[in-house]
Amino acid sequence: MRVICDKQRFGSATRRNAVIAMSNLIGTAVALDDEMLTFLCVEVHNFVNSCFGGDWTPLMNMLWHLLLSTTETYVRCKILAQPDAETGDLETDGVDSDGDTVEYNTLVCALIEFISQLSGIKRCRTKLTPYLSNVCLQLARLMQLPRSVIDRWLTNLGEFIEESDESLGYSVRLTTLDVLQRFALRFSNWNDAFHNTLSQLFAHAEEQHSKGDPFWWTSLEVALYLCGSFPRSFTAKEKTSMSKDVAALGLDIISSRYVMPSLQQTGTSVFVFVISCA
């Protein structure tokens, strides 16, 4: 993970090989559910001691930087469709040394699942708790619809209707939603993190709209999608457990400020996605 995150010391080829190695390791861990992670991190005490001196902080820090860099690359290349010379076209599958296909979505999903499995370990969860809002925001950014998916659904609305019956069938989004649902059960400060994430998504959508960004609505769509996915986070009982420093959003405010205006939009075909969530 140090190799992947350090662009100054390691070239793109070295970091690409590290991504492939990490993807294979994480893929194996995910395939074995959490048995490997539990065995290494919980049962084999010398694993953490030998790698990190018994301190989980370096591992959490590396995972955070990896999540940040992965999210930024994904948003830039998949959501905004603005690949650069270093990352290249992420819509084109790569091939590893064994000739097997390496798809960027696979790496993203594997990383998300890895974080989810670590959150099931008490010592890791304790380290993650103070930063849950930041982690949730980055995961929410990964839930935005990629430009390729938007173009495909606009070309064939029948396919969109069919896939929308499967919760907008889209692997990274569904993987992320599943992880957030686990967070809701595992973290006592979930509601704080959830409402903080919503506030930032709505604020970002409004900011991008004021700047004339034609794809400002993608953050709004994710926020509304999350509202529908976590209705219990708006109940009076759940709000009483929240920190006084967090402003809980009410469904009445969300409805009047975001849902109703979305339902009234006309002349923009992309708003079919927002309306489906509203």
Backbone hydrogen bonds in HBPLUS format (Angstrom, degrees):
<---DONOR---> <-ACCEPTOR-->    atom                        ^
c    i                          cat <-CA-CA->   ^        H-A-AA   ^      H-
h    n   atom  resd res      DA  || num        DHA   H-A  angle D-A-AA Bond
n    s   type  num  typ     dist DA aas  dist angle  dist       angle   num
A0005-CYS N   A0001-MET O   3.10 MM   4  6.22 156.9  2.16 145.5 150.6     1
A0006-ASP N   A0002-ARG O   3.05 MM   4  6.01 138.6  2.23 146.3 155.5     2
A0010-PHE N   A0006-ASP O   3.35 MM   4  6.24 151.7  2.44 142.1 149.5     3
A0015-ARG N   A0011-GLY O   3.02 MM   4  6.28 164.3  2.05 154.6 159.3     4
A0016-ARG N   A0012-SER O   2.80 MM   4  5.90 144.2  1.92 141.6 152.0     5
A0017-ASN N   A0013-ALA O   3.04 MM   4  6.32 155.8  2.10 145.8 151.2     6
A0018-ALA N   A0014-THR O   2.99 MM   4  6.29 147.4  2.10 141.5 151.3     7
A0019-VAL N   A0015-ARG O   2.89 MM   4  6.15 148.3  1.99 143.8 151.7     8
A0020-ILE N   A0016-ARG O   3.04 MM   4  6.37 156.6  2.10 147.5 153.2     9
A0021-ALA N   A0017-ASN O   2.92 MM   4  6.19 160.5  1.96 147.6 153.0    10
A0022-MET N   A0018-ALA O   2.79 MM   4  5.98 163.9  1.82 150.6 155.4    11
A0023-SER N   A0019-VAL O   2.78 MM   4  5.92 158.4  1.82 147.8 154.5    12
A0024-ASN N   A0020-ILE O   2.96 MM   4  6.19 156.5  2.01 146.9 152.9    13
A0025-LEU N   A0021-ALA O   2.96 MM   4  6.24 159.5  2.00 150.3 155.9    14
A0026-ILE N   A0022-MET O   2.78 MM   4  5.96 171.8  1.79 158.5 161.0    15
A0027-GLY N   A0023-SER O   2.75 MM   4  5.72 154.3  1.81 141.7 150.4    16
A0028-THR N   A0024-ASN O   2.97 MM   4  6.12 151.2  2.06 141.1 148.0    17
A0029-ALA N   A0025-LEU O   2.99 MM   4  6.30 156.8  2.04 145.6 152.1    18
A0030-VAL N   A0026-ILE O   2.79 MM   4  6.04 162.4  1.82 157.4 161.8    19
A0031-ALA N   A0027-GLY O   2.87 MM   4  5.98 154.6  1.94 142.3 150.0    20
A0032-LEU N   A0028-THR O   3.04 MM   4  6.27 139.3  2.22 141.1 151.1    21
A0033-ASP N   A0030-VAL O   2.90 MM   3  4.81 151.5  1.99 112.0 112.8    22
A0035-GLU N   A0032-LEU O   3.19 MM   3  5.90 158.3  2.24 137.5 138.1    23
A0038-THR N   A0034-ASP O   2.80 MM   4  5.82 159.3  1.84 148.1 154.8    24
A0039-PHE N   A0035-GLU O   2.91 MM   4  6.01 158.7  1.96 144.9 151.1    25
A0040-LEU N   A0036-MET O   2.88 MM   4  6.10 169.6  1.89 157.5 159.6    26
A0041-CYS N   A0037-LEU O   2.81 MM   4  5.70 164.4  1.83 149.8 155.0    27
A0042-VAL N   A0038-THR O   2.85 MM   4  5.17 145.6  1.97 131.5 140.4    28
A0043-GLU N   A0038-THR O   3.17 MM   5  6.65 151.9  2.26 147.9 156.0    29
A0044-VAL N   A0039-PHE O   2.76 MM   5  6.02 145.5  1.87 159.1 170.7    30
A0047-PHE N   A0044-VAL O   3.05 MM   3  5.67 156.2  2.10 115.8 122.9    31
A0049-ASN N   A0045-HIS O   3.34 MM   4  6.54 166.0  2.36 147.4 151.3    32
A0050-SER N   A0046-ASN O   2.75 MM   4  5.63 159.5  1.79 142.1 147.0    33
A0051-CYS N   A0047-PHE O   3.09 MM   4  6.14 154.5  2.15 142.8 150.0    34
A0052-PHE N   A0048-VAL O   2.81 MM   4  5.49 160.5  1.85 144.3 150.9    35
A0054-GLY N   A0048-VAL O   3.17 MM   6  5.07 167.9  2.19 111.2 108.3    36
A0053-GLY N   A0049-ASN O   2.90 MM   4  4.25 125.2  2.20 119.9 121.1    37
A0055-ASP N   A0052-PHE O   3.13 MM   3  5.53 166.8  2.14 114.9 118.2    38
A0060-MET N   A0056-TRP O   3.00 MM   4  6.26 161.9  2.03 159.2 165.0    39
A0061-ASN N   A0057-THR O   2.83 MM   4  6.03 157.8  1.88 157.5 164.0    40
A0062-MET N   A0058-PRO O   2.93 MM   4  6.13 160.5  1.97 148.6 153.4    41
A0063-LEU N   A0059-LEU O   2.96 MM   4  6.16 158.6  2.01 147.9 154.1    42
A0064-TRP N   A0060-MET O   2.92 MM   4  6.10 151.3  2.00 143.6 151.5    43
A0065-HIS N   A0061-ASN O   3.00 MM   4  6.30 163.6  2.02 153.0 156.0    44
A0066-LEU N   A0062-MET O   2.90 MM   4  6.04 152.3  1.97 145.0 153.6    45
A0067-LEU N   A0063-LEU O   2.82 MM   4  6.01 153.6  1.89 145.3 152.5    46
A0068-LEU N   A0064-TRP O   2.91 MM   4  6.17 158.9  1.95 149.4 155.2    47
A0069-SER N   A0065-HIS O   2.95 MM   4  6.10 173.0  1.95 149.7 151.6    48
A0070-THR N   A0066-LEU O   2.91 MM   4  5.93 159.0  1.96 145.2 151.9    49
A0071-THR N   A0067-LEU O   2.87 MM   4  5.93 159.6  1.91 146.7 152.6    50
A0072-GLU N   A0068-LEU O   2.91 MM   4  6.11 166.7  1.93 155.7 159.2    51
A0073-THR N   A0069-SER O   3.04 MM   4  6.15 163.8  2.07 145.3 149.8    52
A0074-TYR N   A0070-THR O   2.89 MM   4  6.01 159.3  1.93 146.6 153.1    53
A0075-VAL N   A0071-THR O   2.83 MM   4  5.97 168.9  1.84 157.3 159.8    54
A0076-ARG N   A0072-GLU O   2.97 MM   4  6.04 164.2  2.00 146.7 151.7    55
A0077-CYS N   A0073-THR O   2.92 MM   4  5.94 166.1  1.94 150.5 154.7    56
A0078-LYS N   A0074-TYR O   2.73 MM   4  5.29 153.3  1.80 141.6 150.4    57
A0079-ILE N   A0074-TYR O   3.37 MM   5  6.87 146.7  2.49 139.8 148.1    58
A0079-ILE N   A0075-VAL O   3.14 MM   4  4.69 124.2  2.47 104.5 119.7    59
A0080-LEU N   A0075-VAL O   2.78 MM   5  6.09 161.6  1.82 169.3 175.1    60
A0082-GLN N   A0076-ARG O   2.71 MM   6  5.49 162.0  1.74 148.6 153.7    61
A0147-ARG N   A0078-LYS O   2.93 MM  69  6.28 160.4  1.97 153.4 154.2    62
A0088-GLY N   A0084-ASP O   2.86 MM   4  5.64 154.7  1.92 150.1 158.3    63
A0092-THR N   A0089-ASP O   3.23 MM   3  5.74 160.7  2.27 110.2 115.8    64
A0094-GLY N   A0102-VAL O   2.93 MM   8  4.88 157.4  1.98 151.9 144.9    65
A0102-VAL N   A0094-GLY O   2.67 MM   8  4.88 165.6  1.69 133.5 134.8    66
A0096-ASP N   A0100-ASP O   2.93 MM   4  5.55 160.4  1.97 157.1 160.1    67
A0099-GLY N   A0096-ASP O   2.95 MM   3  5.31 161.8  1.98 114.3 119.6    68
A0106-THR N   A0103-GLU O   2.93 MM   3  5.42 132.2  2.16 110.4 123.0    69
A0107-LEU N   A0104-TYR O   3.06 MM   3  5.23 118.2  2.45 101.1 115.4    70
A0108-VAL N   A0104-TYR O   3.05 MM   4  6.41 162.0  2.08 156.0 160.9    71
A0109-CYS N   A0105-ASN O   2.90 MM   4  6.10 169.1  1.91 153.7 156.2    72
A0110-ALA N   A0106-THR O   2.94 MM   4  6.06 155.1  2.00 144.0 151.4    73
A0111-LEU N   A0107-LEU O   2.91 MM   4  6.13 156.5  1.96 151.1 157.0    74
A0112-ILE N   A0108-VAL O   3.01 MM   4  6.26 160.8  2.04 152.2 157.3    75
A0113-GLU N   A0109-CYS O   2.94 MM   4  6.14 161.6  1.97 149.1 154.2    76
A0114-PHE N   A0110-ALA O   2.91 MM   4  6.07 148.5  2.01 142.1 151.2    77
A0115-ILE N   A0111-LEU O   3.01 MM   4  6.31 159.0  2.06 151.3 155.5    78
A0116-SER N   A0112-ILE O   2.98 MM   4  6.24 153.2  2.05 144.8 152.9    79
A0117-GLN N   A0113-GLU O   2.88 MM   4  6.16 157.2  1.93 149.8 155.1    80
A0118-LEU N   A0114-PHE O   3.00 MM   4  6.28 157.1  2.05 148.6 154.7    81
A0119-SER N   A0115-ILE O   2.98 MM   4  6.21 145.8  2.10 143.8 153.0    82
A0120-GLY N   A0117-GLN O   3.09 MM   3  5.31 149.3  2.19 102.3 111.7    83
A0121-ILE N   A0118-LEU O   2.94 MM   3  5.41 164.5  1.96 115.1 120.2    84
A0124-CYS N   A0121-ILE O   3.03 MM   3  5.44 120.7  2.40 110.4 124.9    85
A0125-ARG N   A0121-ILE O   2.86 MM   4  6.04 163.5  1.89 160.5 166.1    86
A0126-THR N   A0122-LYS O   2.91 MM   4  6.12 151.3  1.99 150.3 157.1    87
A0127-LYS N   A0124-CYS O   3.03 MM   3  5.15 118.9  2.41  97.5 112.5    88
A0128-LEU N   A0124-CYS O   2.92 MM   4  6.22 145.8  2.04 148.7 159.4    89
A0129-THR N   A0125-ARG O   2.95 MM   4  5.97 145.2  2.07 149.5 156.7    90
A0131-TYR N   A0128-LEU O   2.89 MM   3  5.44 141.1  2.04 119.7 131.5    91
A0132-LEU N   A0129-THR O   3.28 MM   3  5.17 169.1  2.29 111.5 111.1    92
A0135-VAL N   A0131-TYR O   3.04 MM   4  6.33 162.5  2.07 157.9 163.4    93
A0136-CYS N   A0132-LEU O   2.85 MM   4  6.00 166.1  1.86 156.2 159.9    94
A0137-LEU N   A0133-SER O   3.01 MM   4  6.20 152.7  2.09 144.7 151.8    95
A0138-GLN N   A0134-ASN O   3.16 MM   4  6.43 161.0  2.20 147.9 152.0    96
A0139-LEU N   A0135-VAL O   2.98 MM   4  6.27 158.2  2.03 151.4 158.0    97
A0140-ALA N   A0136-CYS O   2.81 MM   4  6.01 152.4  1.89 146.2 154.3    98
A0141-ARG N   A0137-LEU O   3.00 MM   4  6.28 147.4  2.11 145.6 153.7    99
A0142-LEU N   A0138-GLN O   3.29 MM   4  6.62 140.6  2.45 138.5 147.9   100
A0142-LEU N   A0139-LEU O   3.08 MM   3  5.16 127.3  2.37  96.2 110.0   101
A0143-MET N   A0140-ALA O   2.96 MM   3  5.11 149.3  2.05 102.7 112.6   102
A0144-GLN N   A0141-ARG O   3.35 MM   3  5.77 169.3  2.36 110.0 113.0   103
A0149-VAL N   A0146-PRO O   3.10 MM   3  5.32 122.0  2.45 101.6 115.4   104
A0150-ILE N   A0146-PRO O   3.03 MM   4  6.38 162.0  2.07 156.3 161.5   105
A0151-ASP N   A0147-ARG O   2.91 MM   4  6.13 167.8  1.92 154.8 157.6   106
A0152-ARG N   A0148-SER O   3.00 MM   4  6.11 153.1  2.07 138.2 145.9   107
A0153-TRP N   A0149-VAL O   2.89 MM   4  6.09 162.6  1.92 153.2 157.4   108
A0154-LEU N   A0150-ILE O   2.90 MM   4  6.06 153.9  1.96 151.2 158.7   109
A0155-THR N   A0151-ASP O   3.08 MM   4  6.17 142.5  2.22 138.3 147.6   110
A0156-ASN N   A0152-ARG O   3.07 MM   4  6.29 139.9  2.24 138.8 149.6   111
A0159-GLU N   A0156-ASN O   3.06 MM   3  5.49 130.8  2.31 106.8 118.1   112
A0160-PHE N   A0156-ASN O   3.32 MM   4  6.79 150.5  2.41 141.1 149.4   113
A0161-ILE N   A0157-LEU O   2.88 MM   4  6.18 160.5  1.92 152.7 156.7   114
A0162-GLU N   A0158-GLY O   3.02 MM   4  6.19 157.4  2.07 142.6 149.0   115
A0163-GLU N   A0159-GLU O   2.89 MM   4  6.05 163.8  1.91 150.7 154.9   116
A0164-SER N   A0160-PHE O   2.74 MM   4  5.78 141.6  1.88 146.3 157.4   117
A0166-GLU N   A0163-GLU O   2.91 MM   3  5.25 151.5  2.00 105.8 115.2   118
A0169-GLY N   A0163-GLU O   2.96 MM   6  5.05 165.8  1.98 129.1 127.0   119
A0174-LEU N   A0170-TYR O   2.94 MM   4  6.06 169.4  1.95 165.4 169.0   120
A0175-THR N   A0171-SER O   2.89 MM   4  5.98 158.6  1.94 152.2 158.5   121
A0176-THR N   A0172-VAL O   2.94 MM   4  6.05 159.8  1.98 146.6 152.2   122
A0177-LEU N   A0173-ARG O   2.87 MM   4  6.09 161.0  1.91 152.3 157.8   123
A0178-ASP N   A0174-LEU O   3.03 MM   4  6.15 157.1  2.08 142.8 148.6   124
A0179-VAL N   A0175-THR O   3.14 MM   4  6.44 150.5  2.23 142.8 150.3   125
A0180-LEU N   A0176-THR O   2.94 MM   4  6.26 161.0  1.98 155.5 160.4   126
A0181-GLN N   A0177-LEU O   2.95 MM   4  6.18 150.1  2.04 147.8 156.0   127
A0182-ARG N   A0178-ASP O   3.15 MM   4  6.46 141.3  2.31 137.3 147.2   128
A0182-ARG N   A0179-VAL O   3.04 MM   3  5.07 122.8  2.38  95.1 109.8   129
A0183-PHE N   A0179-VAL O   2.89 MM   4  6.27 153.0  1.97 148.7 157.0   130
A0184-ALA N   A0180-LEU O   2.97 MM   4  6.24 149.7  2.07 144.9 152.2   131
A0185-LEU N   A0182-ARG O   3.05 MM   3  5.29 136.8  2.24 102.5 114.2   132
A0186-ARG N   A0182-ARG O   3.00 MM   4  6.21 139.0  2.17 146.3 158.7   133
A0186-ARG N   A0183-PHE O   3.08 MM   3  4.99 125.4  2.40  93.8 108.5   134
A0187-PHE N   A0183-PHE O   2.95 MM   4  5.70 162.3  1.98 159.8 158.0   135
A0190-TRP N   A0187-PHE O   3.31 MM   3  5.27 149.7  2.41 110.5 108.4   136
A0193-ALA N   A0189-ASN O   3.16 MM   4  6.48 166.1  2.18 155.0 158.3   137
A0194-PHE N   A0190-TRP O   2.77 MM   4  5.98 157.5  1.81 157.0 164.6   138
A0195-HIS N   A0191-ASN O   3.04 MM   4  6.13 173.7  2.05 149.8 150.8   139
A0196-ASN N   A0192-ASP O   2.99 MM   4  6.11 153.3  2.06 147.6 155.8   140
A0197-THR N   A0193-ALA O   2.93 MM   4  6.05 154.9  2.00 144.5 151.3   141
A0198-LEU N   A0194-PHE O   2.98 MM   4  6.30 159.8  2.02 150.9 156.1   142
A0199-SER N   A0195-HIS O   3.02 MM   4  6.14 165.6  2.05 144.6 148.5   143
A0200-GLN N   A0196-ASN O   3.10 MM   4  6.33 157.1  2.15 146.8 152.4   144
A0201-LEU N   A0197-THR O   2.96 MM   4  6.19 153.0  2.03 150.2 158.0   145
A0202-PHE N   A0198-LEU O   2.92 MM   4  6.14 169.1  1.93 162.4 164.1   146
A0203-ALA N   A0199-SER O   2.94 MM   4  6.04 158.2  1.99 143.2 150.1   147
A0204-HIS N   A0200-GLN O   2.90 MM   4  5.96 154.4  1.97 140.5 147.4   148
A0205-ALA N   A0201-LEU O   3.00 MM   4  6.20 157.4  2.05 146.9 152.9   149
A0206-GLU N   A0202-PHE O   3.02 MM   4  6.29 160.8  2.06 150.4 155.0   150
A0207-GLU N   A0203-ALA O   2.94 MM   4  6.14 157.3  2.00 147.2 153.8   151
A0208-GLN N   A0204-HIS O   2.90 MM   4  6.08 166.8  1.92 153.9 157.0   152
A0209-HIS N   A0205-ALA O   2.93 MM   4  6.03 148.3  2.03 142.7 152.0   153
A0210-SER N   A0206-GLU O   3.02 MM   4  6.23 153.0  2.09 145.0 151.2   154
A0211-LYS N   A0207-GLU O   3.19 MM   4  6.47 131.3  2.44 136.9 149.6   155
A0213-ASP N   A0208-GLN O   3.00 MM   5  5.39 160.9  2.04 162.8 157.0   156
A0212-GLY N   A0209-HIS O   3.07 MM   3  5.14 158.0  2.12 103.1 110.0   157
A0216-TRP N   A0213-ASP O   3.17 MM   3  5.32 145.4  2.30 122.0 117.4   158
A0218-THR N   A0215-PHE O   3.36 MM   3  5.95 170.0  2.37 114.4 117.1   159
A0221-GLU N   A0217-TRP O   2.82 MM   4  6.06 157.0  1.88 155.3 161.4   160
A0222-VAL N   A0218-THR O   3.14 MM   4  6.36 154.9  2.21 141.0 146.6   161
A0223-ALA N   A0219-SER O   3.00 MM   4  6.24 160.8  2.04 148.1 153.4   162
A0224-LEU N   A0220-LEU O   3.00 MM   4  6.26 164.7  2.03 155.5 158.6   163
A0225-TYR N   A0221-GLU O   2.93 MM   4  6.05 149.6  2.02 141.3 150.6   164
A0226-LEU N   A0222-VAL O   2.88 MM   4  6.14 152.5  1.96 151.2 157.8   165
A0227-CYS N   A0223-ALA O   2.98 MM   4  6.28 150.5  2.07 144.1 152.7   166
A0228-GLY N   A0224-LEU O   3.11 MM   4  6.39 156.3  2.17 147.2 151.8   167
A0229-SER N   A0225-TYR O   3.07 MM   4  6.25 130.9  2.32 133.8 147.5   168
A0229-SER N   A0226-LEU O   3.04 MM   3  4.84 126.6  2.34  90.4 105.4   169
A0230-PHE N   A0226-LEU O   2.97 MM   4  6.10 135.5  2.18 151.5 159.8   170
A0233-SER N   A0230-PHE O   3.18 MM   3  5.77 152.3  2.26 113.4 120.7   171
A0234-PHE N   A0231-PRO O   3.11 MM   3  5.77 163.7  2.14 119.3 122.5   172
A0235-THR N   A0232-ARG O   3.19 MM   3  5.39 168.8  2.21 109.7 113.1   173
A0239-LYS N   A0235-THR O   3.08 MM   4  6.36 155.9  2.14 152.0 159.1   174
A0240-THR N   A0236-ALA O   3.16 MM   4  6.37 142.7  2.31 144.5 152.7   175
A0241-SER N   A0238-GLU O   3.15 MM   3  5.50 148.0  2.25 105.5 114.5   176
A0242-MET N   A0239-LYS O   3.11 MM   3  5.32 163.8  2.14 109.3 113.9   177
A0246-VAL N   A0243-SER O   3.18 MM   3  5.60 166.4  2.20 112.0 116.2   178
A0253-ILE N   A0250-GLY O   3.14 MM   3  5.39 121.6  2.50 101.6 114.7   179
A0254-ILE N   A0250-GLY O   3.05 MM   4  6.37 167.8  2.06 156.5 159.9   180
A0255-SER N   A0251-LEU O   2.81 MM   4  5.82 156.6  1.86 142.8 149.8   181
A0256-SER N   A0252-ASP O   3.04 MM   4  6.15 169.1  2.05 145.2 148.0   182
A0257-ARG N   A0253-ILE O   2.88 MM   4  5.80 157.6  1.93 150.1 156.6   183
A0258-TYR N   A0254-ILE O   2.87 MM   4  5.39 149.2  1.96 136.3 144.1   184
A0259-VAL N   A0254-ILE O   3.04 MM   5  6.38 159.9  2.08 145.2 151.2   185
A0260-MET N   A0255-SER O   2.84 MM   5  5.88 175.1  1.85 165.8 164.0   186
A0262-SER N   A0258-TYR O   3.21 MM   4  6.18 147.0  2.33 136.3 145.1   187
A0262-SER N   A0259-VAL O   3.08 MM   3  5.19 119.1  2.47  99.0 114.4   188
A0263-LEU N   A0259-VAL O   3.03 MM   4  6.36 152.0  2.11 153.8 161.9   189
A0264-GLN N   A0260-MET O   3.20 MM   4  6.41 132.7  2.43 143.3 155.5   190
A0264-GLN N   A0261-PRO O   3.25 MM   3  5.13 135.4  2.46  91.6 103.7   191
A0265-GLN N   A0262-SER O   3.25 MM   3  5.35 165.0  2.27 105.5 110.0   192
A0271-PHE N   A0268-THR O   3.14 MM   3  5.84 155.9  2.20 118.0 124.4   193
A0272-VAL N   A0269-SER O   3.15 MM   3  5.95 166.7  2.17 122.1 124.8   194
A0273-PHE N   A0270-VAL O   3.13 MM   3  6.04 159.6  2.17 124.6 127.4   195
A0275-ILE N   A0271-PHE O   2.84 MM   4  6.00 169.2  1.85 155.1 158.3   196
A0276-SER N   A0272-VAL O   3.05 MM   4  6.08 145.3  2.18 132.7 141.3   197
A0277-CYS N   A0274-VAL O   3.05 MM   3  5.32 132.2  2.29 101.9 114.4   198
A0278-ALA N   A0274-VAL O   2.88 MM   4  6.18 154.6  1.94 150.3 158.8   199
